[in-house]
Amino acid sequence: MDAEVIIVGGGPVGLVMAGLLASRNITCILLDAAEEINVTMPAHPDSRALAISPASRNILAAIDLWSRLPGDRVGCFRRMHVWDENGQGEIFFNGEDINQPALGYIVEQRLLQTTIEPILACLPALEIHHGQAVSALVPEKNSLGVRTADRIFSARLVIAADGAASLTRDLAGIVTRRNDYRQTALACVARFADGHGEVARQRFLTDGPLALLPMAGPEQCGIVWSTSTQYAELLHAMNLENFHRALGQRSEHCLGEALESGPRTLFPLQRIEAEDYCRERFVLIGDAAHNIHPLAGMGANLGMLDAACLAQVLNAAREKNKDLGGLHILRRYERWRRLENRIMSMVMEGFKYLFEEQTPPLPMLRNAGLDITDSIAPLKHWLMRQAMGLSGDLPEAARQNGGVKNKVSIKE
Ligand SMILES: Cc1cc2nc3c(=O)[nH]c(=O)nc-3n(C[C@H](O)[C@H](O)[C@H](O)COP(=O)(O)OP(=O)(O)OC[C@H]3O[C@@H](n4cnc5c(N)ncnc54)[C@H](O)[C@@H]3O)c2cc1C
């Protein structure tokens, strides 16, 4: 056996999983299909900016990674404004109302990965191998092997964090439920004439939501524009002038004119839900288990909660000298996360359809609903806590000051 645990996939969720286990001296091998990451700090912002919830910040802090992110590249949003293109309804959220300094943070996805991977690579209990695409699962006596082009790696437990198109999920025979949204998200970074004032903004347009996420630069925003695939392709192909005009118009010039923008990337949108999260010696986390609409920026946050819950279950099993790949242990994690993830996925889908429906009287009711919600403080506070990952059955690492035992100790 090569290690106690193999993690397939070194995206944000696989990396956090590796950090949570290896910092507790559970030996791990992380395999990623992509060639070696470029550890030099990306000079220009990545096209995909992630909204990181306070719960995910706590998880990263629990393994001493949060403070390692370059402060001048991490944005923060203290307030949020949501409104509908088809009506006057709107809702404002303010972290101060529930004594939270920030509703969330904005971090470029590539920056997050290129910062934390080299730090984790120093953990004595962790080996990271790039250019190792897993192509088969190889059942063995008391362990499970994964085949790459070079060799077979084996461990007591294989954790699949290989994203929405997870091959290992299919190889394990886990079926999925899917809904193709026939929408595509266009992501990029743009600079506007007016400062964002640390407010996250989302305007629900008829064909999908347009989010402006405040980045570290005072006028710089991460754009996530979910729309029909046809329109997304049109936006993608536009010259800068036309794209900036469209961005300004469709965001109601809430930040003035768009002045500059970086490369645009398209992401086809669908819901994918795994029916089961585990098999004997095999378990799913992150997008491999659930891929949801990005309208509330929850995908990576749910994945980090998966990682923290699974780490807590595995740590407890290890303290009792149990086999980490045992199905009854993995089922504990599945019971903890599957329903919660499914509810979040359905809620996102519900919001998507609710805001797209234009048959009267729905737009009027929807706008009235926004205004009514805005005026009921307890309901708003509850919604904020849900979105921030501060309520529900949280793993220890996601609670404030939780998981301080998990400090990363770096190899000499
Ligand atoms: C436009 C957009 C905006 C978003 N905004 C937010 C946001 O604001 N907040 C948020 O929380 N989430 C957001 N999300 C969702 C978030 O990006 C995903 O949930 C997150 O990337 C999932 O991480 P992951 O590690 O599970 O999978 P991935 O990021 O997909 O990583 C999978 C990894 O597995 C590797 N891999 C794949 N196959 C194999 C194989 N066979 N063998 C070995 N390695 C393999 C890949 O190389 C990759 O490194 C957004 C998504 C989109 C599309």
Ligand as a Chemical Component Dictionary entry (heavy atoms), coordinates in Angstrom:
data_LIG
# 
_chem_comp.id                   LIG 
_chem_comp.type                 NON-POLYMER 
_chem_comp.pdbx_formal_charge   0 
_chem_comp.three_letter_code    LIG 
# 
loop_
_chem_comp_atom.comp_id 
_chem_comp_atom.atom_id 
_chem_comp_atom.alt_atom_id 
_chem_comp_atom.type_symbol 
_chem_comp_atom.charge 
_chem_comp_atom.model_Cartn_x 
_chem_comp_atom.model_Cartn_y 
_chem_comp_atom.model_Cartn_z 
_chem_comp_atom.pdbx_ordinal 
LIG C1  C1  C 0 -18.553 30.573 -13.600 1  
LIG C2  C2  C 0 -18.446 29.887 -12.276 2  
LIG C3  C3  C 0 -18.397 30.639 -11.121 3  
LIG C4  C4  C 0 -18.314 30.012 -9.874  4  
LIG N1  N1  N 0 -18.280 30.763 -8.756  5  
LIG C5  C5  C 0 -18.206 30.160 -7.555  6  
LIG C6  C6  C 0 -18.148 30.926 -6.359  7  
LIG O1  O1  O 0 -18.207 32.143 -6.395  8  
LIG N2  N2  N 0 -18.049 30.279 -5.163  9  
LIG C7  C7  C 0 -18.016 28.915 -5.093  10 
LIG O2  O2  O 0 -17.948 28.370 -3.983  11 
LIG N3  N3  N 0 -18.061 28.154 -6.214  12 
LIG C8  C8  C 0 -18.151 28.734 -7.430  13 
LIG N4  N4  N 0 -18.170 27.984 -8.557  14 
LIG C9  C9  C 0 -18.060 26.519 -8.441  15 
LIG C10 C10 C 0 -16.606 26.080 -8.241  16 
LIG O3  O3  O 0 -15.792 26.563 -9.292  17 
LIG C11 C11 C 0 -16.549 24.550 -8.204  18 
LIG O4  O4  O 0 -17.523 24.094 -7.289  19 
LIG C12 C12 C 0 -15.178 24.087 -7.744  20 
LIG O5  O5  O 0 -14.196 24.390 -8.714  21 
LIG C13 C13 C 0 -15.179 22.574 -7.516  22 
LIG O6  O6  O 0 -13.919 22.183 -7.076  23 
LIG P1  P1  P 0 -13.454 20.668 -7.190  24 
LIG O7  O7  O 0 -12.082 20.645 -6.596  25 
LIG O8  O8  O 0 -14.509 19.769 -6.643  26 
LIG O9  O9  O 0 -13.410 20.350 -8.765  27 
LIG P2  P2  P 0 -12.550 21.036 -9.915  28 
LIG O10 O10 O 0 -12.244 22.446 -9.608  29 
LIG O11 O11 O 0 -13.278 20.735 -11.178 30 
LIG O12 O12 O 0 -11.166 20.235 -9.905  31 
LIG C14 C14 C 0 -11.082 18.897 -10.356 32 
LIG C15 C15 C 0 -9.613  18.507 -10.479 33 
LIG O13 O13 O 0 -9.556  17.110 -10.811 34 
LIG C16 C16 C 0 -8.583  16.898 -11.808 35 
LIG N5  N5  N 0 -8.972  15.682 -12.549 36 
LIG C17 C17 C 0 -10.054 15.522 -13.337 37 
LIG N6  N6  N 0 -10.095 14.241 -13.808 38 
LIG C18 C18 C 0 -9.030  13.601 -13.286 39 
LIG C19 C19 C 0 -8.534  12.268 -13.398 40 
LIG N7  N7  N 0 -9.148  11.343 -14.127 41 
LIG N8  N8  N 0 -7.385  11.948 -12.729 42 
LIG C20 C20 C 0 -6.738  12.867 -11.979 43 
LIG N9  N9  N 0 -7.171  14.150 -11.845 44 
LIG C21 C21 C 0 -8.305  14.507 -12.485 45 
LIG C22 C22 C 0 -8.589  18.174 -12.641 46 
LIG O14 O14 O 0 -7.328  18.364 -13.279 47 
LIG C23 C23 C 0 -8.872  19.246 -11.581 48 
LIG O15 O15 O 0 -7.659  19.760 -11.032 49 
LIG C24 C24 C 0 -18.265 28.587 -9.802  50 
LIG C25 C25 C 0 -18.322 27.832 -10.976 51 
LIG C26 C26 C 0 -18.419 28.473 -12.204 52 
LIG C27 C27 C 0 -18.475 27.639 -13.448 53 
# 
loop_
_chem_comp_bond.comp_id 
_chem_comp_bond.atom_id_1 
_chem_comp_bond.atom_id_2 
_chem_comp_bond.value_order 
_chem_comp_bond.pdbx_ordinal 
LIG C1  C2  SING 1  
LIG C2  C3  SING 2  
LIG C2  C26 DOUB 3  
LIG C3  C4  DOUB 4  
LIG C4  N1  SING 5  
LIG C4  C24 SING 6  
LIG N1  C5  DOUB 7  
LIG C5  C6  SING 8  
LIG C5  C8  SING 9  
LIG C6  O1  DOUB 10 
LIG C6  N2  SING 11 
LIG N2  C7  SING 12 
LIG C7  O2  DOUB 13 
LIG C7  N3  SING 14 
LIG N3  C8  DOUB 15 
LIG C8  N4  SING 16 
LIG N4  C9  SING 17 
LIG N4  C24 SING 18 
LIG C9  C10 SING 19 
LIG C10 O3  SING 20 
LIG C10 C11 SING 21 
LIG C11 O4  SING 22 
LIG C11 C12 SING 23 
LIG C12 O5  SING 24 
LIG C12 C13 SING 25 
LIG C13 O6  SING 26 
LIG O6  P1  SING 27 
LIG P1  O7  DOUB 28 
LIG P1  O8  SING 29 
LIG P1  O9  SING 30 
LIG O9  P2  SING 31 
LIG P2  O10 DOUB 32 
LIG P2  O11 SING 33 
LIG P2  O12 SING 34 
LIG O12 C14 SING 35 
LIG C14 C15 SING 36 
LIG C15 O13 SING 37 
LIG C15 C23 SING 38 
LIG O13 C16 SING 39 
LIG C16 N5  SING 40 
LIG C16 C22 SING 41 
LIG N5  C17 SING 42 
LIG N5  C21 SING 43 
LIG C17 N6  DOUB 44 
LIG N6  C18 SING 45 
LIG C18 C19 SING 46 
LIG C18 C21 DOUB 47 
LIG C19 N7  SING 48 
LIG C19 N8  DOUB 49 
LIG N8  C20 SING 50 
LIG C20 N9  DOUB 51 
LIG N9  C21 SING 52 
LIG C22 O14 SING 53 
LIG C22 C23 SING 54 
LIG C23 O15 SING 55 
LIG C24 C25 DOUB 56 
LIG C25 C26 SING 57 
LIG C26 C27 SING 58 
# 
